[in-house]
Amino acid sequence: MLTYEDCLELCELNQNEIDAIAEHEHIDRLQALAVGDHLVHCRGGETKIRKMIIDDIRHAQRHGDRSHEVRLRQALGHFIKTHPHQRSPGRL
C-alpha cells in the first residue's frame, strides 16, 4: 500500500506546492497531491499551478499574513526553479 509520503515522492511537486494547491482549491492534501500531479502532466497545467500560488500570495498580502506570504513565495520560487518554462517576466 502506498502512503501519502510515497505519493509525494513520486510527484513532481514538493509539500509547499501541494499545500498551496490545497489552500487555493479548498481541498485536503491528498486531493491536492492528485490535482497537482495531474496538472504537472497536462497541457497548460503548470501555468495553472503557478497562478494558484500567485493567487494565494495575493490573498496572504491582502490579509497581512506576512509569514504565510513568505512561505508561498518560497513555494513559487521552488516551482519556477524546478519548472523553468514557467518563469514569468512580471513581478509580484
MIMARTI-51030 format. One line per 5 residues: number of its first residue (from 0); for each residue x negated, y, z negated of N, C-alpha, C, O. Coordinates in Angstrom, 1 decimal, decimal comma, always signed. Layout:
<rs>
NUM	X:Y:Z:X:Y:Z:X:Y:Z:X:Y:Z | ...
</rs>
This chain:
<rs>
0	-0,8:-1,2:+0,0:+0,0:+0,0:+0,0:-0,9:+1,2:+0,0:-1,9:+1,3:-0,7 | -0,5:+2,2:+0,8:-1,3:+3,5:+0,9:-0,8:+4,4:-0,2:+0,4:+4,6:-0,5 | -1,8:+5,1:-0,8:-1,5:+6,1:-1,8:-1,4:+7,4:-1,1:-1,8:+7,6:+0,0 | -1,0:+8,4:-1,8:-1,0:+9,8:-1,3:-2,4:+10,2:-0,9:-2,6:+10,8:+0,1 | -3,4:+9,9:-1,8:-4,8:+10,2:-1,5:-5,3:+9,6:-0,3:-6,1:+10,2:+0,5
5	-4,9:+8,3:+0,0:-5,3:+7,6:+1,2:-4,8:+8,4:+2,4:-5,5:+8,6:+3,4 | -3,5:+8,8:+2,4:-2,9:+9,5:+3,5:-3,6:+10,9:+3,7:-3,8:+11,3:+4,8 | -3,9:+11,5:+2,6:-4,6:+12,8:+2,7:-5,9:+12,7:+3,4:-6,3:+13,5:+4,2 | -6,7:+11,6:+3,0:-8,0:+11,4:+3,6:-7,8:+11,1:+5,1:-8,8:+11,4:+5,9 | -6,7:+10,5:+5,6:-6,5:+10,3:+7,0:-6,0:+11,5:+7,8:-6,1:+11,5:+9,0
10	-5,6:+12,5:+7,1:-5,0:+13,7:+7,7:-6,2:+14,6:+8,0:-7,2:+14,6:+7,3 | -6,0:+15,5:+9,0:-7,0:+16,4:+9,4:-6,8:+17,8:+8,6:-7,3:+18,8:+9,0 | -6,1:+17,7:+7,5:-5,9:+18,9:+6,7:-6,4:+18,6:+5,2:-6,4:+17,5:+4,8 | -6,7:+19,7:+4,5:-7,0:+19,5:+3,1:-5,8:+19,8:+2,2:-4,8:+20,2:+2,7 | -6,0:+19,6:+0,9:-4,9:+19,7:+0,0:-4,3:+21,1:-0,1:-3,1:+21,3:-0,1
15	-5,2:+22,1:+0,0:-4,7:+23,5:+0,0:-3,9:+23,8:+1,2:-2,9:+24,6:+1,1 | -4,3:+23,3:+2,4:-3,5:+23,5:+3,6:-2,1:+22,8:+3,5:-1,1:+23,3:+3,9 | -2,1:+21,6:+2,9:-0,9:+20,8:+2,7:+0,0:+21,6:+1,7:+1,2:+21,7:+1,9 | -0,6:+22,1:+0,6:+0,2:+22,9:-0,3:+0,8:+24,1:+0,3:+2,0:+24,5:+0,0 | +0,1:+24,8:+1,2:+0,6:+26,0:+1,9:+1,8:+25,6:+2,8:+2,8:+26,3:+2,9
20	+1,8:+24,4:+3,5:+2,9:+23,9:+4,3:+4,1:+23,6:+3,4:+5,2:+24,0:+3,7 | +3,8:+23,0:+2,3:+4,9:+22,6:+1,3:+5,6:+23,9:+0,8:+6,8:+23,9:+0,7 | +4,8:+24,9:+0,5:+5,3:+26,1:+0,0:+6,2:+26,8:+1,1:+7,3:+27,2:+0,8 | +5,6:+26,9:+2,2:+6,3:+27,6:+3,3:+7,6:+26,9:+3,7:+8,7:+27,5:+4,0 | +7,6:+25,6:+3,7:+8,8:+24,8:+4,2:+9,7:+24,4:+3,0:+10,7:+23,8:+3,3
25	+9,3:+24,7:+1,8:+10,1:+24,3:+0,6:+10,3:+22,8:+0,5:+11,4:+22,3:+0,4 | +9,2:+22,1:+0,7:+9,3:+20,6:+0,6:+8,2:+20,1:-0,3:+7,3:+20,9:-0,7 | +8,2:+18,8:-0,7:+7,2:+18,3:-1,6:+5,9:+18,0:-0,8:+5,9:+18,0:+0,4 | +4,9:+17,7:-1,5:+3,5:+17,5:-0,9:+3,5:+16,3:+0,1:+2,9:+16,4:+1,1 | +4,2:+15,2:-0,2:+4,2:+14,1:+0,7:+4,9:+14,4:+2,0:+4,4:+14,1:+3,1
30	+6,0:+15,1:+1,9:+6,6:+15,6:+3,1:+5,8:+16,6:+3,9:+5,7:+16,5:+5,1 | +5,1:+17,5:+3,2:+4,2:+18,4:+3,8:+3,1:+17,8:+4,5:+2,6:+18,2:+5,6 | +2,5:+16,7:+3,9:+1,4:+16,0:+4,5:+1,9:+15,4:+5,8:+1,2:+15,5:+6,8 | +3,1:+14,8:+5,8:+3,6:+14,2:+7,1:+3,8:+15,3:+8,1:+3,5:+15,1:+9,3 | +4,4:+16,4:+7,7:+4,7:+17,5:+8,7:+3,3:+18,0:+9,2:+3,2:+18,2:+10,4
35	+2,4:+18,3:+8,3:+1,1:+18,8:+8,7:+0,4:+17,9:+9,6:-0,2:+18,3:+10,7 | +0,4:+16,6:+9,3:-0,3:+15,6:+10,2:+0,3:+15,6:+11,6:-0,3:+15,5:+12,6 | +1,7:+15,7:+11,6:+2,4:+15,7:+12,9:+2,0:+17,0:+13,7:+1,7:+16,9:+14,9 | +2,0:+18,1:+13,0:+1,7:+19,4:+13,7:+0,3:+19,4:+14,2:+0,1:+20,0:+15,3 | -0,6:+18,9:+13,5:-2,0:+18,9:+13,9:-2,2:+18,2:+15,2:-3,1:+18,5:+16,0
40	-1,3:+17,2:+15,5:-1,5:+16,4:+16,7:-0,5:+16,7:+17,8:-0,4:+16,0:+18,8 | +0,3:+17,7:+17,6:+1,3:+18,1:+18,7:+0,9:+19,4:+19,3:+0,3:+20,3:+18,6 | +1,3:+19,6:+20,5:+1,0:+20,9:+21,2:+1,6:+22,1:+20,5:+2,8:+22,1:+20,2 | +0,8:+23,0:+20,2:+1,3:+24,2:+19,5:+1,4:+24,1:+18,0:+1,7:+25,1:+17,3 | +1,2:+22,9:+17,5:+1,4:+22,6:+16,1:+0,4:+23,3:+15,2:+0,7:+23,8:+14,1
45	-0,9:+23,4:+15,6:-1,9:+24,1:+14,8:-1,6:+25,6:+14,7:-1,9:+26,2:+13,7 | -1,0:+26,1:+15,8:-0,6:+27,6:+15,7:+0,5:+27,7:+14,7:+0,5:+28,7:+13,9 | +1,4:+26,8:+14,6:+2,5:+26,9:+13,6:+1,9:+26,8:+12,2:+2,4:+27,5:+11,3 | +0,9:+25,9:+12,0:+0,3:+25,8:+10,6:-0,4:+27,1:+10,3:-0,2:+27,6:+9,2 | -1,1:+27,7:+11,2:-1,8:+29,0:+10,9:-0,8:+30,0:+10,5:-1,0:+30,8:+9,6
50	+0,3:+30,1:+11,3:+1,4:+31,1:+11,0:+2,0:+30,8:+9,6:+2,4:+31,8:+8,9 | +2,2:+29,6:+9,3:+2,8:+29,3:+8,0:+1,9:+29,8:+6,8:+2,4:+30,4:+5,9 | +0,6:+29,6:+7,0:-0,4:+30,0:+5,9:-0,4:+31,5:+5,9:-0,4:+32,1:+4,8 | -0,3:+32,2:+7,0:-0,3:+33,7:+7,1:+1,0:+34,2:+6,4:+0,9:+35,2:+5,7 | +2,1:+33,6:+6,7:+3,4:+33,9:+6,1:+3,3:+33,8:+4,6:+3,7:+34,7:+3,8
55	+2,7:+32,7:+4,1:+2,5:+32,5:+2,7:+1,6:+33,6:+2,0:+1,9:+34,1:+0,9 | +0,6:+34,0:+2,8:-0,3:+35,1:+2,3:+0,5:+36,4:+2,1:+0,4:+37,1:+1,1 | +1,2:+36,7:+3,1:+2,0:+37,9:+3,1:+3,0:+37,9:+2,0:+3,3:+38,9:+1,3 | +3,6:+36,7:+1,7:+4,6:+36,6:+0,7:+3,9:+36,9:-0,7:+4,4:+37,6:-1,5 | +2,7:+36,3:-0,9:+2,0:+36,5:-2,1:+1,6:+38,0:-2,3:+1,6:+38,5:-3,4
60	+1,2:+38,6:-1,2:+0,9:+40,0:-1,2:+2,1:+40,9:-1,7:+2,0:+41,7:-2,5 | +3,3:+40,6:-1,1:+4,5:+41,3:-1,4:+4,8:+41,2:-2,9:+5,4:+42,1:-3,5 | +4,5:+40,0:-3,4:+4,8:+39,8:-4,8:+3,7:+40,0:-5,8:+3,8:+39,7:-7,0 | +2,6:+40,6:-5,3:+1,5:+41,0:-6,1:+0,8:+39,8:-6,8:+0,1:+40,0:-7,8 | +0,8:+38,7:-6,2:+0,2:+37,5:-6,7:-1,2:+37,3:-6,1:-1,4:+36,5:-5,2
65	-2,1:+38,1:-6,6:-3,5:+38,1:-6,1:-4,2:+36,8:-6,1:-4,9:+36,4:-5,1 | -4,1:+36,1:-7,2:-4,8:+34,8:-7,3:-4,3:+33,8:-6,2:-5,0:+33,0:-5,6 | -3,0:+33,8:-6,1:-2,4:+32,9:-5,0:-2,8:+33,3:-3,6:-3,1:+32,5:-2,8 | -2,8:+34,6:-3,4:-3,3:+35,1:-2,1:-4,7:+34,7:-1,8:-5,0:+34,3:-0,7 | -5,6:+34,8:-2,8:-7,0:+34,3:-2,6:-7,0:+32,9:-2,3:-7,8:+32,5:-1,3
70	-6,3:+32,0:-3,0:-6,3:+30,6:-2,6:-5,8:+30,3:-1,2:-6,3:+29,5:-0,5 | -4,7:+31,1:-0,8:-4,2:+30,9:+0,5:-5,2:+31,4:+1,6:-5,3:+30,8:+2,7 | -5,9:+32,5:+1,3:-6,9:+33,0:+2,2:-8,0:+31,9:+2,4:-8,6:+31,8:+3,5 | -8,3:+31,3:+1,3:-9,4:+30,2:+1,4:-8,8:+29,1:+2,3:-9,6:+28,5:+3,1 | -7,6:+28,7:+2,1:-7,0:+27,7:+2,9:-7,0:+28,1:+4,4:-7,3:+27,3:+5,2
75	-6,6:+29,3:+4,7:-6,7:+29,8:+6,0:-8,1:+29,8:+6,6:-8,3:+29,4:+7,8 | -9,0:+30,2:+5,8:-10,4:+30,2:+6,3:-10,9:+28,8:+6,6:-11,5:+28,5:+7,6 | -10,5:+27,8:+5,7:-10,9:+26,4:+6,0:-10,2:+25,9:+7,2:-10,8:+25,2:+8,1 | -8,9:+26,3:+7,4:-8,2:+25,8:+8,6:-8,8:+26,3:+9,8:-9,0:+25,6:+10,8 | -9,2:+27,6:+9,9:-9,8:+28,2:+11,1:-11,1:+27,6:+11,3:-11,5:+27,3:+12,5
80	-11,9:+27,3:+10,3:-13,2:+26,7:+10,4:-13,1:+25,3:+11,0:-13,9:+24,9:+11,8 | -12,1:+24,5:+10,5:-12,0:+23,1:+11,0:-11,1:+23,0:+12,2:-11,1:+21,9:+12,8 | -10,5:+24,0:+12,6:-9,7:+24,1:+13,8:-10,0:+25,4:+14,6:-9,2:+26,3:+14,7 | -11,3:+25,4:+15,1:-11,8:+26,7:+15,6:-11,0:+27,4:+16,7:-11,1:+28,6:+16,9 | -10,3:+26,6:+17,5:-9,5:+27,2:+18,6:-8,3:+28,0:+18,0:-7,5:+28,6:+18,8
85	-8,1:+28,0:+16,7:-7,0:+28,7:+16,0:-7,5:+30,1:+15,6:-6,8:+30,8:+14,9 | -8,7:+30,5:+15,9:-9,2:+31,8:+15,5:-8,3:+32,9:+16,1:-7,9:+32,8:+17,3 | -8,0:+33,9:+15,4:-7,2:+35,0:+15,8:-8,0:+36,3:+15,8:-8,7:+36,5:+14,8 | -7,9:+37,1:+16,8:-8,7:+38,4:+16,8:-8,2:+39,3:+15,7:-8,9:+40,2:+15,3 | -6,9:+39,2:+15,3:-6,4:+40,1:+14,3:-6,8:+39,8:+12,9:-7,2:+38,7:+12,7
90	-6,6:+40,7:+12,0:-6,9:+40,5:+10,6:-5,7:+40,7:+9,8:-4,8:+41,4:+10,2 | -5,7:+40,1:+8,6:-4,6:+40,3:+7,7:-4,9:+41,5:+6,8:-4,1:+41,8:+5,9
</rs>
